[in-house]
Amino acid sequence: MSASSDYIIITAVKNESAMLDGLYKSVVAQTSSPLLWLIAEDGSTDDTCAMAQSMAAKHPWIAVASREEVQNPFWVKPNSAAAFGISEAAKECESRGIDYSAVAVLDADTSVEPDYFDRLVRLMNDRPGAVIASGMIATEGGQGLEARPSPRGCARLYDRRFLEEVGGFPIAASSDTVLEIKAKNRGYAFVVDPEARGLHRRKSTNITDARGLRSLAVIRYTMGMDMLSFVAWSVAYSRALGLRSGVAFMGGYLEAVRGKYTRTDDAEVIRYFRGSWKRLLNVPDTRRAMRDMLAVQL
């Protein structure tokens, strides 16, 4: 599978009026405009919808789709909105006669350089079997460019046929991770272009501190991680990052159990996370194994 220059962009927004102007400037500055930029407005109570409609009035390739507030668990709300946007974009493209090969999911708080999507399209075209791609993303006021092995979820490009093959964009606690699992299971690749640069303009949750690990545990619970794996990883975090980290991770698990949080019924995801304690065996560098498990955007 490979992407062509025919790509569309999906952005889910809810009360993002403070971010929309920077996002708009970033998208219209792309060296190759998307065939469609669908802004999925998710029941905002500020002037986000009006701003999005104003943007759409300036460019025929920008469209807005709105929905009323949907009652979803807090950990899947953003990904539910993105899935809605992708579905609405498919309908819009059909009505306009647009044929596209790749779908970009761009967060409202992320700006990318003008050649960002051109680079990702070329990368996926040049790498046989690549179905997910992103660039290097810096965090404003904090971390620099992150050289992570997995593509960043805030500005990703997906092969359209791959998304259709796996049943669409998953409504899950970590759609990024779910799609990586499904790509691996099918022998596909996900790639990063270090020369494609972007800026995440909102401070991200630090997944190596206590708060981040507690949130990560909740996500792992909803994705099917078993109790033995929670215990094993709590011990690993305690050893690598300190006792507080291990306790926080286990605390997140207990919070999810007490709250009876809904767990996925996706067999591929459950199979990946159930028994994940085994990945800690025969690994001389626990941090290396942890980096693999921490490859998720909260």
C-alpha positions, 0 to 999 in steps of 0.5 A: 500500500502507498499514499499518493499526493491525493490526501485529505485532512481531518481535524476534530475540534471542541472549544478550540477557538484559541488554536484555530487561527494557528492551525488554519495558517498551517494548513493553508500554507502547505505546499500541496493543499489537501483535496479536502480539509474536514473540520469535525466540530464536536459540540463546542460552546465557544465560537469554534464553529463560527470560526470554522465556518468562516475558514470554509467560506474562504476556501472551497476545499475546507468543509465543516461537519458538526454533531451534537454532544455525544455521550462517550467515556472521557478517554475515547471522546477525541478519537470518537470525534476523529472517527466521525470526521473521517466518516463525514469526509468520506461522504463529502468526497463522494458527493464532490467526486473526490478520489483520495488515497491517504487520510491525515489526522491533524490535531487542532493544537498542532502546526506543521511546516509547509512541506510536512504532508508532502514529505509524508506522502513521498515517504509512504510512496517510497516505503513499500508496505508503509501505511502510517507516517508522521514527522518530528514534533516539538512541544511548545515551551518544553520538549524539543523534537522527539525522536520516537520510533512510532509516528506521533498521533497529533499529525499522522498520515494513514493509507486510506485502503489500510483504514478501510481494511481494518474497519475504519478509525477505531473509537478507542482510548488510544486509536494510534496504538490500535492502528499500529497493532493492526498494521503490525499484524498485517505485515505493514510498516509505520514510518517517521520522516525526521525532516518533516517538522511540526509543533504541538502547541499545548503541553502534553501529559508526561507519560513518565511522571505519576499522573501520566502513568496513572492515565496510561494504566487506565488506557491499558485497562480499557485495552485489555491488559491483564492483572498479572501484566499490571503487577509486572509493569508496576514493578518495572516502573518502580525499578526504572523510575522510582517507587512512586511511578510503580504505585501510580501505574497500579493506582490507575489500574485500581481506579479503572477496576473500581470505575468499571471502565468499559473494556475493548472487545477488539480481539487483536488489541486484547491479544496484544496486551494480555500477557504483556508481562512476557515482554519484560522477560529476557530484556537486559534494558528494562527502559528499552521495553518500557519505551515500546509500551510508552509509545502512546499519546495521551 
